[in-house]
Amino acid sequence: MRRSFVERSLSDVHGRLTKARQELAVLDEQLVVVNDIADDLRLRALVSETPLATHEHSDAQRHLDAALRARAALVATVAELEKRQDELLDRLTF
């Protein structure tokens, strides 16, 4: 593979990796808030035992579950990009 192509690919992967890591940092901050809300609504549902409180907790839990799935996908993307970056760096050294 030509060195210039590897360097361009490496630059592209690095940019995507930087962006994915930034997105992951933002998502982690959001998860703290969503988790706190879900915990609060869970306690309210336990104490009040009303259908509305249970429904609110269920909604919050669904949002939390979706955010956790999104985080898992983003972590997998970061790992994949890191692996690709390592492969490209190896090609540059040989």
N, C-alpha and C positions, 0 to 999 in steps of 0.2 A: 504494500500500500504506500502511496506517495506520502512523504513527510508533510507536505502542505495540506493534504486532505486530512491527515490525522490531526494536525494542529487545528484545523477548522472544526473538525468533529469534537475535539477536546474543548475548544472554546464554547461550542454550542452546548455540550453536556454540562460544562461548568456553569454556564448561565442558567440552564434549566435546574441544576442542582441548587444553586443559590436561591432561585425563586421558590423551589419546593421547600427548602429549609425555612425560608421566611414565612411561607404559608403555614407550615407546621408550627412555628412559634406563635403565630396569630391564633391558630386553631387551639393550641394548648391553653392560651389565655382565655379563649371563649369557653373551653370545656370546664374550666374552674367555675365560671359563672353559671353555666347550664347545670353543672353537677350540684352546686349550692341550691339553685332554684328547685331542682328535682328532689333533693333531700328535704328542703323546707316543706314542699308540697306533700311529700310522703308523710312527714310528721303531722301535718295538718289533717291529712286524710285519716290517719290513725286516731287522732284525737277527736275529730268531729264526727267521723263515721257517716258522712253524708254522701249521697251519690255525686253531687257537684264536686266536692273535694276529691273524691276518688277519680272522677273524670279529669280534673285538672292535673292530678298526679300522673295519671296514665298518659296524658298529652305531653307533660314535661319529660316523662321517662322515654317516650318515643323520640322526642327531640334529642335527648341525651344518647340514646342508642344509635341514632342516625349520625350524630357527631362522632361517636366512638368508631363507627364503621368508616366514616370519612377519614378519621385520623389513621386508622389501620391501613387504609388504601394509600394514604400519603406517606406513611412510614415505609411501605413496600416500594413506592415509587422512589423515595430517597435511596433506599438500599440498592435498587436496580441501577439508578444513575451513578451511585458510588462505584458499583461493580464495573459499569461501562467506562467510567473515568479511569479506574485502575487498569483496565485492559488497554485503553488508549495510551496511558502513560507507559505501560510496558512496551508497546509498539514503538514509542519514541526512543526508548533506551536501547533497543536492539537494532 
